[in-house]
Amino acid sequence: MIRDYNNVAANERTFLAWVRTGVAVIALGFVIERFNLFLLSIAGALAEDADRLRIHRFDNPAGRYGGTALVAAGVTLIVISTVRFIHTARLLSRDEPYTANSTSVSLYVLAALLLAVAGFSAYLAAI
C-alpha cells in the first residue's frame, strides 16, 4: 500500500499533463517547420525565379525558426516538469513539513515558458 496515495497520484497526473502539453508544443513546432518547408518547395517549383515569388506569411524569421523554437520549448517544458515531478515526489516521501517557497521558482519558469509559447503562437496566427 502506498502511503498518502492521493497526493502521489495527483503528482503523477500533474506530471503527465505537463508532458502531454510539452508533446503538443513539440508537435506544433514540427508541423510549422514541415509546412514551411512544403510551402517553400512549392514556391520554388512554381516560380521560374524563386526570389520573385515570396510567401509573406513564412518569409520572416518567425516562420523560418518558429518551428525549431517551439520544439525546443516543448523539450524544455518536459525537462522542467520532470525535475518538478521528482522534487515533489521526494517532498511527499518525507515526513517533514515544507514551505511552498522552495517550489515556486520552477512554477515561475514554467509560467514564463508557457506565456512565451502562447505569445509566439498568437504572433504566428496574426501574421
C-alpha positions, 0 to 999 in steps of 0.5 A, a space after each residue: 500500500 502506498 502511503 498518502 496515495 492521493 497526493 502521489 497520484 495527483 503528482 503523477 497526473 500533474 506530471 503527465 499533463 505537463 508532458 502531454 502539453 510539452 508533446 503538443 508544443 513539440 508537435 506544433 513546432 514540427 508541423 510549422 517547420 514541415 509546412 514551411 518547408 512544403 510551402 517553400 518547395 512549392 514556391 520554388 517549383 512554381 516560380 521560374 525565379 524563386 526570389 520573385 515569388 515570396 510567401 509573406 506569411 513564412 518569409 520572416 524569421 518567425 516562420 523560418 525558426 518558429 518551428 525549431 523554437 517551439 520544439 525546443 520549448 516543448 523539450 524544455 517544458 518536459 525537462 522542467 516538469 520532470 525535475 518538478 515531478 521528482 522534487 515533489 515526489 521526494 517532498 511527499 516521501 518525507 515526513 517533514 513539513 515544507 514551505 511552498 517557497 522552495 517550489 515556486 521558482 520552477 512554477 515561475 519558469 514554467 509560467 514564463 515558458 508557457 506565456 512565451 509559447 502562447 505569445 509566439 503562437 498568437 504572433 504566428 496566427 496574426 501574421 
